[in-house]
């Protein structure tokens, strides 16, 4: 079965995919959920990531509202 989408938008693709049996549509959703987002991609935050985010957030707050005593390292 060939599916041709003349106007390739997300809405048009979704409408075309509605022709799939429900089981196949569920499989497709799983495939999108497990898609490879590129080398080095991870879908979780490490402790280092969280520390960097906390430090950056504190520095941004200081820029906006003035410094507060504390160690951001």
C-alpha positions in Angstrom: 0.0 0.0 0.0 1.5 3.3 -1.0 0.6 6.5 0.8 1.4 9.8 -1.0 1.1 13.1 0.9 1.0 16.0 -1.5 1.3 18.6 1.3 3.8 17.1 3.8 2.7 18.6 7.1 2.4 16.9 10.4 -1.4 17.1 10.2 -1.4 15.6 6.7 0.9 12.7 7.7 -1.2 12.0 10.8 -4.3 11.9 8.7 -2.7 9.5 6.3 -1.5 7.3 9.1 -5.0 7.0 10.4 -5.4 4.4 7.6 -3.1 2.0 9.5 -4.6 -0.7 11.6 -4.6 0.2 15.3 -1.9 -2.4 16.1 0.4 -0.9 13.5 -0.3 2.6 14.6 0.7 1.6 18.2 3.9 0.1 16.8 4.7 3.3 15.0 4.2 5.3 18.2 6.7 3.0 20.0 9.2 3.5 17.1 8.9 7.3 17.5 9.3 7.0 21.2 12.6 5.0 20.8 13.9 7.1 17.9 17.7 7.8 17.9 18.2 11.5 18.5 21.9 11.4 17.6 25.2 10.4 19.0 25.5 11.2 22.7 21.8 11.8 23.2 20.5 10.7 26.6 16.9 11.1 27.8 17.9 11.6 31.5 19.9 14.1 33.5 23.1 13.1 35.2 24.1 14.5 38.6 26.6 16.7 36.8 23.8 18.1 34.5 21.7 18.9 37.6 24.5 20.6 39.3 25.3 22.7 36.2 21.6 23.6 35.9 21.4 24.7 39.5 24.6 26.8 39.2 23.4 28.5 36.0 20.0 29.2 37.5 21.6 30.7 40.6 23.8 32.9 38.5 20.9 34.1 36.4 18.9 34.9 39.5 21.9 37.0 40.8 22.0 38.9 37.5 18.3 39.7 37.7 17.8 40.4 41.4 21.3 41.1 42.7 23.9 38.8 44.2 23.4 36.8 47.3 26.2 35.4 49.4 26.8 31.8 48.4 29.1 29.5 46.6 27.9 28.3 43.2 30.7 25.9 42.6 
